[in-house]
């Protein structure tokens, strides 16, 4: 008996096929309709190499969906939207009643001619921090791997924006409702600047303003967020009694690791494989920064720092591994290099005022070192100009975001005539799935009236009390 033919759906000029999209490091999957669109790698040479863009559509529950389609723009740079179909579908559930959702893997990631690099075991397990010489060497090795199938100069935000518009036209969609998260907010702003006719509304979650150079403020933003997060501990008698001043303890731990780097062993919480890591002053910033992204993990930071001062680094290491999975270092994330080297690196400079912060100037120096090796194009002359539009815009920020703080949202909203900024108390980076925010986003996209949006429910969100032991938090 012959197997049944695959179910297909003709949408615009594309034929999509029923598929299940799995989530990395998880048994979860989501039903979708998958397809691809072929585009020139270098649009100045349309007869040259072609690349296939992987896309998927989460279909609406309506018999006839709204003509405008939601386009979800993933973060990173380097995340593949189709890898998180289940999470995205859940976050945008209120909108799925009437709208289809587009997930497009940006060129260079996922199923869109990924610029993947495999580091050797020695490099993969090197946690010595941002060493410029090692980053240059890693970038050179990565470049050798990707050059067989890609020219890294053409994997930028500007290229991705044109890809997105090509997909819109191929699907026959008159306008997108753009939803960008983190780096995806840069894509959304650039798309709105260059293809305004293709935009119905914009949601920017954890926004990176067009004007900034990615990486320049990371050290200051992290320190400011940590101090705000740790202030919650100092307000709680049980936490203050247990940990005193967590920020001072963190700096003490950093200084101790500068003087005496430490090798430690632990079992990976996902694979249970034995791991050995090297921790020193510069490399401490990586795990702390990752843990600070969300209130749930940030609540464990004072306890994890205290354990580190006792010589036990497993609490911090375990949390970091769960959060990052197989996340590559900067020099191994080739699409990220193509974006930052073309769009930001020449604007970055180490700053004396950042030198003694936890992250210091290591990330800036690391970016500049890797970009000495990585091929890149020049950005459009107006790339870093503020977005100015009368399209409806909703901006979401977490009050304790260590990467894109609320002042970024304030910077963007002042140039917009039909926009609203909402700050979620006690929250970190990427807030669109928190509390009542999915419903607010749904109301905004349906009604296109950000200024009259009833956001009182946001007040129910707040900081998570710090853990004073591994059994939980105690309120004094």
Buried (B, 14 or more C-beta within 10 A) or exposed (E): EEEEEEEEBEBEEBEBBEBEBBBEEEEEEBBBBBBBBEBBBBBEEEEEEEBBBBBBBBBBEEEEBBEBBBBBBBBBBBBBBBBBBBBBBEBBBBBBEBBBBBBBBBBBBBBBBBBBBEBEEEBBEBBEBBBBEBBBBBBBBBBEBBEEEBBBBBBBBBBBBBBBBBBBBBBEBEBBBBBBBBBBBBBBBBBBBBBEEBBBBBBBBBBBBBBBBBBBBBBBBBBBBBEBBBBBBBEBEBBBEBBBBBBEBBBBBBEBBEEEBBEBEBBBBEEEEEBEBBBBBBBBBBBBBBBBBBBEBBBBBBBBBBBBEEEBBBBBBBBBBBBEEEBBBBBBBBBBBBBBBBBBBBEBEBBEEBEEBBBBBBBBBBBBBBBBBBBBBEBBEEBBEBBEBEBBBBBBBBBBBBBBBBBBBBBBBEBBEBBBBBBBEBBBBBBBBBBBBBBBBBBBBBEBEBEEBEBEEBEEBBBBBBBBEEEEBBEE
